[in-house]
Structures are given as C-alpha cells and as structure tokens.
Amino acid sequence: MSSTDTKTQKLAVNEGIKTKSNFLRGTISEGLQDAVTGSLAEDDTQLTKFHGFYQQDDRDLRQERSEQKLEPLFSFMLRARVPGGVATPEQWLAIDSMADNYTIYGSLRLTTRNTFQYHGMLKPNIKNVIQGLDDIGLDSLAACGDVNRNVTCNTNPVQSHLHQEAFEMARGISEHLLPQTKAYSEIWLDGKKQDLNDVPAEEVEPIYGETYLPRKFKIAVAVPPHNDVDVYTNDLGLVAITEGEGETAKIIGYNITVGGGMGSTHGDVETYPRLASELGFVEVKDAIKVSEAVLKSQRDLGNRVVRKNARLKYTVDRIGLDAFRDAVEAHAGFKMQPSKPVKFTLQGDRLGWVKGVDNNWHLTLFVENGRIIDTDTRQLKTGMKEIAKVHKGDFRMTANQNVIIANVPEDEKVMIEGMAKQYGLYRTFNEGGVSPIRGNSMACVALPTCALAMAEAERYLPTLIDKVDGLAAKHNISEQDIVLRMTGCPNGCARPFAAEIAFVGKGPGKYNMYLGADGLGTRLNKLHLENIGEDDILAELDRLFSLFAEHRLEAERFGDFVVRYGVIKATIEGKDFHQ
C-alpha cells in the first residue's frame, strides 16, 4: 500500500513501534538491566526480532507457575544469520558450546532456512550468545523482523560444484540487504556510540528507511533440478539458469520470482499461502541490484495498515504482477529479460553420500525435525561435536532441517561414516530406519515454546509417522516418496502448504489436513478435512493409501494422484486456496 493510500488510514501498531524506536533501539538496553523480571517491555519484544530473537515462555509450566504466583518462565529463542547455511568445524564447536552454556534445553535446532536457533536463553545470557557469535564471524542481525531474513540456497546441488556460486550469491545478497543501524553493535557488542558532533543530524537506513519493511521478507537461491529450498515459497526467489554440462556447467543468470509465502489464518479467506510468480530473467551481475529493487518495491507498495496482509504476496495480487514489475524495473534502472524454462525434479534432501565433481564426498544426515540433542538412543549433539573436531571440510544446514558433512576427502570417508554410525547420526533412506515418508517430513517447534502454537508438531510428528509408515507397509507403498509436514499453527514455518500431505494445528490434538501439492514445490495443497484427531487422520490415510495403491499410474506421486483421482482440487493460484 503506497504512502498515498495510507495517509487517511490508521497504520498497524508495529509501524508506530518502528517509527519511535530510534532505528531499532527502543528501550532494549534498559530492559536488559531490569533484574525484577525475566521479560522485556512489550514494544521491545517486537524490536528484538530485528536483532534476531523472540521472547517466549515454557507453556508446559504456565499453569504451575501461575498457581505459585510466579511470572511465566520467560526465555528467548535466538536465530543466527548464516547465509546459505555453511559453517566451519570451528564455528560448529563454538555453536555447540554456547548451547551447553547459555540455554535451558542444551540443544541446537536446525531451521527451515539453512540456519540454527537456540531455545531457552534466559535474559542475562542473550548478550553472551550474540557476542559469542560475533567471535566466530556470525551474527543474528536481521534473522527475524520486518527485514530480509536469512538467505537460503541449495546446499548440495546435483551439479555439486555449482554450490559455491549459489552460496556466494546468497551471501552477497544477505550482506547487501543488511540493516545499517548501529543499534545492534551498540547494544550487544559494546560498540561505542559515536560523538553526536561526528554524525549526521539524522541516522538513515539507505535501503529500508526508518520504518523498514511492512512485514518479514524471505529470499532463496535454487539450482534446478533440486528444489530443497522450496524457492517458490519465498517473497523473492532466484532460480539459477546454467550453461554447459558436468564440470563445465556454470550459472549464467537467474529467473527472478516474487510473491511466495506460506502464512495464513484459519477461517480468514483474505489470507492464504501463495507460490511465487516469475518476474523475469537477469544476468548474474544484475542479481543483487534486482534483489534490492524488489525489496524497495515492497517497502514502498506493501500494506502498512493491515499487518496480516502485509507480505509481498498480497502486494503482487493487489496491484498485479505487471505493475509490480514496472516498480522493480524503475528501482533497478533497466528492463528484465523474459524468464527461461526450468524444471525441478526433487523437493527433499538426498540423504546419504553424494560424490562431487571434485571427487570430494558430501554426507547428508537426517535430523528429525532439526533437533540436535543427545537422547538415550542417539547422541546427535555429541556426535556432531566429535566430527567437528576432526572434519576438515564444512557443515551445511539444509532447508529441510538436515545437516551435510560436506567436502570429505576420499581417504577420510570411512572415518566420517564410522563416527556418524557410532553416535546414531547415520540415518539415510537405506540405513537408520528412515522411511521415505519420514525422510521427507518436517515439523515446526510448536509447543512448549512457541506462543502461536495451537497444537503439537515437533514432539508429536515422529510418533504419528510411525503409524503412517505402518499404513504404507500395509498397502505396499513403503517405497513411495511422499512429502509430509506438520505445524502447530497456520503461520507455515515448516512450509506445510507445499507438502503432499500436511497437518496444521487447529487446537489441542486437532489438525486440519491438507492434500494435493506435487512433491516438487511447484503446487500448493488444499484443505481436505478440518479439525480432526489422530484416529480420523489414520482412518483417512488408510483409505487414501488403499486407493493410491490400487489406482496410481506408473511413477505417479501421491499428491498428483489425489488431484487426478478427484480427491481434491488443484490449487493453481494462491487466491484459489480456499475454493
């Protein structure tokens, strides 16, 4: 929504918070010194998102603490900014140590955006963690908030040497679009405030302006045919166009896509998930410039009155793709070329060993729902730490919540595999009890820490998959590659609306069931059953798996089958999601 449209309308509350924040400072520093409470001021909890963390509390303990007349057990979730998801072994060891020293739960959680986050930081430890990240060349600036967030990219493309090009693009975009406020350095890194006589009368954000974006902004870089980043679910996507074959292949440019996003609100037809539309093609040299132009166009045109309609997807649908392209080209200063043809064949991760063209090996390990923690059966956290002590390559956090031990020389392959097996990390489609359905599953954190969760997700999905796998075996479709995802609410953190089967929390133990995405990340699903519990979920999957086993075509995916067979209508456009 343009500034002209908003002159006579009351802006969303967050717009006022940003305006008076003094470029994201607010009263965060003062709140950190308040030892009376474990929380921060309400307005500051919106600003701290720009610094990379959310205020939460343990919902499992709310009632007990209330009865004891104690405030909730406030803690904070901090997400790091790791463009492209690449970390060195030295960084991993420090990341691991901070989880032990500064969090209640002592775990790491891999996210759906190529990075990691800590849960359960108490207020006095926030600064320790941010300074610890700075010591190893990482930060949490703009990992959350109404800015561009962590830029994702393919972690292990089929043509593996193209990863470096995609990674450099992701990193370049991330650095270019960082907020310029000094608030992060001042508050967390003890950066000295400049003498007022030495700075301009007004601090400026050259790209964002004083009120930043209307809503969060997500970018992904994909290298076909591998769509592990779900590129079309992002506000801005860069789909690599390559030239040449094998070792000679190189990225010559990118198709630019705009308007993807997963979040919606139950029962509100004005909100919906949407897959991105193709805007045009640009050469590599122009990709960062166009990325800035897309972001600026959303800054200028996005809805700042109704926050739930503030994402870029609604801007594109409201003004039209052609008008949005005109705005982008005006900011960029040149016309884009028509988009090039692309084809995706894979949405999930390729678990196990994959050999690169440089003869190095990459081991993708399944980490169920991204939680790296030691249990009685698997020592995932200890195992990763021990591998980091000897590994000479890098680690890559995938957008499907898994981890890759990358660039392993041939003569170290046996050692790395042995260590992965020793600690229970070696879980592939062939070993470690990972079925195709489990290996393609994801869940958001949900309870007990997420304030928005309506139902369980991470803690419940593994148990449900045990039973779903049983149904798949019953109908002899255990080999079928099915993308299944679960979230505790419809905000879409585990990209549920791009899954062939999705369960989205509606209330305690109750979920909406969605069907019909294509397993490639190029079609949305649609509501099939509403507000159902486990018994109804399993009964319906039993029925559908039976139909699928009997009537599927050769090589047909489950999501394609339920559309072709008439179980569900295909969602062609985001606006069709509720139809």
C-alpha positions in Angstrom: 0.0 0.0 0.0 1.5 3.3 -1.1 2.1 6.2 1.2 -0.8 8.0 -0.6 -3.2 5.1 0.3 -2.2 5.2 4.0 -2.4 9.0 4.7 -6.0 8.8 6.0 -5.8 5.3 7.5 -4.5 4.2 10.8 -1.3 2.3 10.4 -0.6 -1.1 12.0 0.7 -1.0 15.6 4.1 -2.3 14.6 4.6 0.7 12.3 4.4 3.1 15.2 6.8 0.9 17.3 9.3 1.0 14.5 8.9 4.8 13.9 9.6 5.7 17.5 12.3 3.1 18.1 15.3 5.3 17.1 16.3 2.8 14.5 15.6 -0.4 16.5 17.0 0.7 19.8 13.8 1.2 21.8 14.4 0.6 25.5 16.1 -2.7 25.0 19.3 -1.7 26.8 17.3 -0.6 29.9 15.2 -3.7 29.8 18.3 -5.9 29.9 19.3 -4.3 33.2 15.9 -4.9 34.9 16.5 -7.9 37.2 13.0 -7.8 38.6 11.6 -9.7 35.5 12.8 -12.2 33.0 10.9 -10.4 30.3 11.4 -7.3 28.2 8.9 -4.4 27.6 6.1 -5.3 25.1 7.3 -2.9 22.4 10.8 -4.0 22.8 9.8 -7.6 22.1 8.9 -6.5 18.6 12.2 -4.7 18.1 14.3 -7.6 19.4 13.1 -9.6 16.4 15.2 -7.4 14.2 18.2 -8.3 16.5 17.4 -12.0 15.9 15.4 -13.2 18.8 11.9 -13.7 20.2 10.6 -13.6 23.7 8.9 -16.9 24.7 7.9 -18.8 27.8 7.6 -22.5 28.6 3.8 -23.2 28.1 4.1 -26.6 29.8 4.9 -24.7 33.1 2.5 -21.8 32.8 -0.3 -23.2 35.0 2.1 -24.4 37.6 3.9 -21.1 37.8 0.7 -19.2 37.9 -0.5 -21.2 40.9 2.7 -20.5 42.6 2.1 -16.8 41.8 5.3 -16.6 39.7 5.6 -14.9 36.3 5.9 -17.3 33.3 9.3 -18.9 32.8 10.4 -16.3 30.2 13.2 -17.2 27.9 14.3 -16.3 24.4 14.7 -18.0 21.1 17.7 -16.7 19.1 18.2 -17.5 15.4 21.5 -16.9 13.8 22.1 -15.4 10.4 24.1 -17.9 8.4 23.6 -17.1 4.6 23.4 -20.4 2.7 23.8 -22.4 5.8 27.5 -23.0 5.7 29.6 -23.3 8.9 33.2 -24.3 9.5 34.0 -27.0 12.0 35.5 -24.4 14.3 32.2 -22.4 14.2 30.2 -25.6 14.9 32.2 -26.3 18.0 31.6 -22.8 19.3 27.9 -23.0 18.4 27.7 -26.3 20.3 29.4 -24.9 23.4 27.1 -22.0 23.6 24.1 -24.3 23.6 25.5 -26.0 26.6 26.5 -22.9 28.5 23.7 -20.5 27.7 20.4 -22.4 27.1 18.0 -24.2 29.3 17.5 -27.1 26.9 21.1 -27.6 25.8 20.1 -28.3 22.2 20.5 -26.9 18.8 17.7 -26.7 16.3 18.2 -26.6 12.6 15.6 -24.4 10.9 13.9 -24.5 7.5 16.0 -21.6 6.4 19.6 -23.0 6.4 20.4 -21.9 9.9 20.2 -22.8 13.5 18.5 -21.4 16.6 18.8 -21.6 20.3 15.8 -22.1 22.6 15.6 -21.4 26.3 18.1 -18.5 26.7 17.5 -16.5 29.9 17.7 -12.7 29.6 21.2 -12.4 31.1 22.6 -14.8 28.5 21.4 -13.1 25.4 24.4 -10.8 25.2 26.8 -13.7 25.9 25.4 -15.6 22.9 25.4 -12.7 20.5 29.0 -11.8 21.5 29.9 -15.5 21.1 28.5 -15.5 17.6 30.5 -12.3 16.8 33.7 -14.0 18.0 33.2 -16.7 15.3 32.2 -14.4 12.5 28.4 -14.9 12.8 25.6 -12.7 14.0 21.8 -12.6 14.5 21.2 -9.2 12.9 18.0 -9.4 10.8 17.5 -13.1 11.4 13.9 -12.1 12.3 11.8 -8.9 12.0 10.4 -6.8 9.1 13.6 -7.1 7.1 15.2 -9.5 4.7 16.0 -12.6 6.8 18.5 -15.4 6.3 19.0 -16.1 2.6 18.8 -19.8 1.8 20.4 -21.6 -1.1 20.8 -25.2 -2.4 23.2 -26.9 0.0 24.1 -29.8 -2.4 23.0 -29.3 -6.0 23.0 -32.2 -8.4 26.0 -30.5 -10.1 27.7 -30.0 -6.8 30.4 -27.6 -7.9 27.6 -25.0 -8.5 27.0 -24.8 -4.8 29.9 -22.3 -4.4 28.3 -19.9 -7.0 24.9 -20.2 -5.4 26.3 -19.8 -1.9 28.3 -16.7 -2.9 25.1 -15.2 -4.4 23.1 -15.9 -1.2 25.9 -14.4 1.0 26.2 -11.4 -1.3 22.5 -10.6 -1.2 22.4 -11.1 2.6 25.2 -8.7 3.2 23.9 -6.2 0.8 20.5 -6.1 2.3 21.5 -5.9 6.0 20.1 -3.0 8.0 22.7 -0.3 8.6 21.5 0.8 12.1 24.3 0.8 14.7 21.8 -0.4 17.4 23.0 -4.0 17.1 26.6 -3.1 17.7 25.8 -0.6 20.5 23.5 -2.9 22.5 25.2 -6.3 22.1 28.8 -5.7 21.1 29.6 -2.8 23.4 30.2 -0.7 20.3 31.0 2.9 21.3 28.3 5.4 20.5 29.6 8.0 18.1 30.0 11.5 19.3 26.9 13.4 18.2 29.1 16.1 16.6 30.6 13.5 14.3 27.4 12.0 12.8 24.7 13.5 10.5 21.7 15.1 12.2 19.6 12.1 11.2 20.6 8.5 11.1 19.5 6.8 7.9 18.7 3.4 6.5 19.5 3.8 2.8 17.6 0.7 1.7 14.9 0.2 4.4 14.0 3.7 5.6 13.1 4.4 9.2 10.1 2.0 9.3 11.8 -0.9 7.5 9.5 -3.2 5.6 5.8 -3.8 6.2 6.5 -7.4 7.1 9.1 -10.1 7.0 10.9 -10.8 3.7 12.5 -14.1 2.6 14.9 -14.9 -0.2 16.1 -18.2 -1.6 18.5 -19.2 -4.3 17.8 -22.5 -6.1 19.8 -24.6 -8.6 17.4 -26.8 -10.7 16.6 -29.6 -10.7 16.9 -29.6 -6.9 14.3 -27.5 -5.1 15.3 -28.3 -1.5 14.8 -24.6 -0.6 11.2 -24.5 -1.8 12.1 -21.5 -3.8 8.6 -20.6 -4.8 7.5 -20.2 -1.1 9.8 -17.2 -0.7 9.0 -13.5 -1.2 11.9 -13.4 -3.7 13.4 -16.4 -5.4 16.5 -16.6 -7.7 16.3 -19.7 -9.8 19.7 -20.5 -11.3 20.0 -20.8 -15.1 23.0 -22.9 -16.1 25.0 -23.3 -19.2 27.2 -26.3 -20.1 27.3 -29.8 -18.7 29.3 -31.5 -15.9 32.4 -29.8 -14.7 32.0 -27.0 -17.4 28.5 -26.0 -16.2 28.2 -22.5 -14.8 25.4 -20.2 -13.7 24.7 -17.5 -16.3 21.8 -15.8 -14.6 18.7 -16.2 -12.6 14.9 -16.3 -13.1 13.5 -13.8 -10.6 10.3 -15.0 -8.8 8.2 -12.9 -6.5 5.3 -13.2 -4.1 5.7 -16.6 -2.4 4.7 -17.1 1.3 3.2 -19.8 3.5 1.4 -18.0 6.3 -2.4 -17.8 6.6 -5.1 -17.5 9.3 -7.6 -20.2 10.0 -11.0 -19.2 8.7 -9.8 -15.9 7.1 -10.2 -16.1 3.3 -8.3 -12.8 3.0 -5.2 -14.7 4.0 -3.7 -17.6 2.1 -0.4 -19.2 1.1 0.9 -18.4 -2.3 3.7 -19.7 -4.6 5.8 -17.1 -6.3 5.3 -15.8 -9.8 8.0 -15.4 -12.5 9.1 -11.8 -12.9 11.8 -12.2 -15.5 15.5 -13.2 -16.0 18.6 -11.3 -15.1 22.3 -11.9 -15.6 24.5 -12.8 -12.6 25.9 -9.3 -12.5 22.5 -7.8 -12.0 21.0 -10.2 -9.5 21.9 -8.2 -6.3 20.7 -5.0 -7.9 17.3 -6.6 -8.8 17.0 -8.1 -5.3 17.4 -4.7 -3.8 14.8 -3.3 -6.3 12.3 -6.0 -5.4 12.8 -5.3 -1.7 12.4 -1.5 -2.2 9.3 -2.0 -4.3 7.7 -4.0 -1.4 8.9 -1.3 1.0 7.0 1.3 -1.0 3.9 -0.6 -2.0 3.3 -3.1 0.8 0.3 -2.8 3.1 1.2 -1.0 6.3 -2.4 -0.8 7.6 -3.4 -4.4 7.8 -0.4 -6.4 9.0 -1.8 -9.8 8.2 -2.0 -8.7 4.5 1.5 -7.0 4.5 3.6 -9.8 2.8 4.7 -9.3 -0.7 2.3 -12.0 -2.0 -0.6 -9.7 -1.2 1.1 -6.7 -2.8 1.6 -8.7 -6.0 -2.1 -9.9 -6.1 -3.4 -6.4 -5.2 -1.6 -4.3 -7.8 -0.9 -7.0 -10.4 2.4 -8.7 -11.5 2.9 -6.3 -14.4 2.6 -3.2 -12.2 5.0 -4.7 -9.6 7.5 -5.5 -12.4 7.3 -1.9 -13.5 8.1 -0.8 -10.0 11.1 -3.2 -9.8 12.5 -2.1 -13.1 12.2 1.6 -12.1 14.2 0.9 -9.0 16.7 -1.3 -10.9 17.1 1.1 -13.8 16.8 -1.5 -16.5 14.3 -4.0 -18.0 14.4 -7.7 -17.2 14.5 -10.3 -19.9 11.8 -13.0 -20.2 12.2 -15.9 -17.8 14.0 -19.0 -19.0 12.5 -22.6 -18.9 13.3 -24.5 -15.7 12.3 -27.9 -14.4 12.5 -29.3 -10.8 12.5 -33.0 -10.1 13.3 -33.1 -6.3 12.0 -31.2 -3.3 13.6 -33.1 -0.4 17.2 -33.8 0.6 19.3 -36.5 -1.0 20.3 -38.5 2.2 23.5 -40.4 2.4 26.7 -40.0 0.4 26.9 -38.0 -2.8 30.1 -37.5 -4.7 31.0 -34.1 -6.2 32.7 -33.4 -9.4 35.9 -32.5 -7.5 35.9 -36.1 -6.0 35.1 -34.9 -2.6 32.1 -36.5 -0.8 29.1 -35.0 0.9 27.2 -36.9 3.6 23.6 -35.7 4.2 22.3 -36.9 7.6 18.7 -37.0 8.6 18.0 -34.9 11.7 14.3 -35.5 12.7 12.6 -32.1 12.8 16.1 -30.4 13.1 16.6 -31.1 16.8 20.2 -31.8 17.6 20.3 -33.2 21.1 21.6 -36.3 22.9 19.0 -38.9 23.8 19.1 -42.4 25.2 19.2 -43.8 21.7 21.1 -41.3 19.6 23.9 -38.9 20.6 23.4 -36.4 17.8 24.9 -33.4 19.6 27.9 -35.2 20.9 28.4 -36.9 17.5 28.4 -33.7 15.6 30.8 -32.2 18.1 33.2 -35.1 17.8 33.1 -35.0 14.0 33.7 -31.2 14.0 37.0 -31.9 15.9 38.4 -33.9 13.0 36.5 -32.8 9.9 38.4 -30.6 7.5 35.6 -29.6 5.2 32.4 -27.7 6.1 29.0 -28.3 7.5 25.9 -27.3 5.7 22.5 -26.8 7.3 19.8 -27.7 4.8 16.4 -26.0 4.4 14.8 -29.4 5.2 16.3 -29.3 8.8 19.1 -31.8 8.0 22.9 -31.4 8.0 25.5 -32.2 5.5 29.1 -33.1 6.4 30.5 -31.6 3.2 33.8 -31.8 1.3 35.0 -35.0 2.8 38.2 -36.3 1.0 38.1 -39.9 -0.2 40.6 -41.0 2.4 38.5 -39.7 5.3 35.1 -41.1 4.1 35.3 -44.3 6.1 36.3 -42.4 9.3 33.5 -39.9 9.0 30.9 -42.6 8.2 32.1 -44.7 11.2 31.8 -41.8 13.6 28.3 -40.9 12.2 27.2 -44.5 12.8 28.8 -44.7 16.3 26.7 -41.8 17.5 23.5 -42.6 15.7 23.8 -39.9 13.2 24.0 -42.1 10.1 20.3 -42.2 9.2 19.7 -42.5 5.5 16.9 -44.0 3.4 18.8 -47.2 3.4 20.1 -47.3 7.0 19.0 -46.0 10.3 15.2 -46.7 10.0 14.3 -43.7 7.9 11.4 -44.4 5.6 10.8 -42.2 2.5 7.9 -40.6 4.3 9.9 -39.9 7.5 12.9 -38.7 5.5 10.8 -36.1 3.7 9.0 -34.9 6.8 9.3 -31.6 8.7 7.7 -30.0 11.7 7.9 -26.6 13.3 8.8 -26.3 17.0 5.3 -25.6 18.3 4.8 -26.5 21.9 6.0 -25.8 24.5 7.9 -22.6 23.5 6.1 -21.1 20.5 3.4 -18.6 21.7 1.4 -19.1 18.5 1.1 -22.9 18.6 -2.4 -24.4 18.8 -1.2 -28.0 18.7 1.9 -30.1 19.0 4.2 -30.6 16.0 7.9 -31.4 16.6 7.1 -33.6 19.7 4.2 -35.4 18.1 5.1 -35.9 14.4 7.7 -38.8 14.9 5.0 -40.9 16.7 2.4 -40.2 14.0 4.9 -41.1 11.3 5.4 -44.5 13.0 1.8 -45.2 12.4 1.7 -43.7 8.9 4.6 -45.9 8.0 2.6 -48.9 9.2 -0.2 -47.9 6.9 2.2 -47.5 4.0 3.5 -51.0 4.6 0.0 -52.4 4.8 -0.7 -51.1 1.3 2.7 -52.0 -0.1 3.7 -48.4 -0.8 6.5 -48.1 1.7 8.9 -47.1 -1.1 6.8 -44.2 -2.1 8.4 -40.8 -1.8 5.7 -38.6 0.0 6.4 -35.1 1.4 4.6 -34.9 4.8 4.8 -31.8 7.1 3.2 -30.6 10.3 2.9 -27.3 12.0 1.3 -26.2 15.2 -0.5 -23.3 13.6 -1.1 -21.9 10.1 1.8 -19.5 10.0 3.6 -22.0 7.9 7.1 -22.3 9.5 7.6 -25.8 8.2 6.2 -24.9 4.7 3.2 -27.2 5.2 1.1 -25.8 2.3 3.8 -27.0 -0.2 3.6 -30.6 1.1 1.7 -33.5 -0.4 0.2 -34.2 3.0 0.1 -31.6 5.7 -1.3 -31.3 9.2 -1.8 -27.8 10.6 -2.7 -27.4 14.2 -6.3 -26.2 15.0 -6.4 -27.0 18.7 -5.0 -29.4 21.3 -4.7 -32.8 19.4 -6.7 -31.4 16.4 -5.4 -30.6 12.9 -6.6 -29.5 9.5 -5.5 -32.0 6.9 -4.3 -30.7 3.5 -3.6 -32.6 0.3 -2.5 -32.2 -3.3 0.9 -30.5 -3.6 3.1 -32.0 -6.2 6.2 -33.1 -4.2 8.3 -30.7 -6.2 7.4 -27.4 -4.5 5.6 -26.1 -7.6 1.9 -26.6 -6.5 0.1 -25.8 -3.3 -2.1 -28.2 -1.4 -5.7 -27.6 -0.3 -7.9 -28.2 2.8 -9.3 -31.8 2.8 -10.5 -32.4 6.4 -10.9 -29.9 9.2 -10.3 -30.2 13.0 -9.6 -34.0 13.1 -7.6 -36.0 15.6 -5.3 -39.0 15.2 -8.0 -41.7 14.8 -9.6 -39.7 11.9 -6.2 -38.9 10.4 -5.1 -42.6 10.3 -8.5 -43.8 9.0 -8.4 -41.3 6.2 -4.8 -42.1 5.2 -5.7 -45.8 5.3 -8.5 -45.1 2.8 -6.4 -42.9 0.6 -3.3 -45.2 0.6 -5.6 -48.1 -0.4 -6.9 -46.0 -3.4 -3.4 -44.9 -4.3 -2.0 -48.5 -4.2 -4.8 -49.7 -6.5 -5.2 -46.8 -9.0 -1.9 -44.9 -9.2 -0.2 -44.6 -12.5 3.4 -45.6 -13.0 5.8 -43.2 -11.2 2.8 -41.1 -10.1 3.3 -39.2 -6.9 0.7 -39.3 -4.2 0.0 -35.5 -4.4 -0.6 -35.8 -8.2 -2.8 -38.9 -7.7 -5.2 -37.3 -5.2 -5.7 -34.4 -7.7 -6.1 -36.7 -10.8 -8.4 -39.1 -8.9 -10.7 -36.3 -7.8 -10.0 -36.5 -4.0 -9.0 -32.8 -4.0 -9.0 -29.9 -6.5 -5.6 -28.5 -7.5 -4.7 -25.1 -6.2 -3.5 -23.2 -9.2 -3.1 -19.8 -7.6 -2.9 -18.7 -4.0 -6.2 -17.0 -4.3 -7.7 -20.4 -5.2 -6.6 -21.9 -1.9 -9.9 -21.5 -0.1 -12.0 -22.6 -3.2 
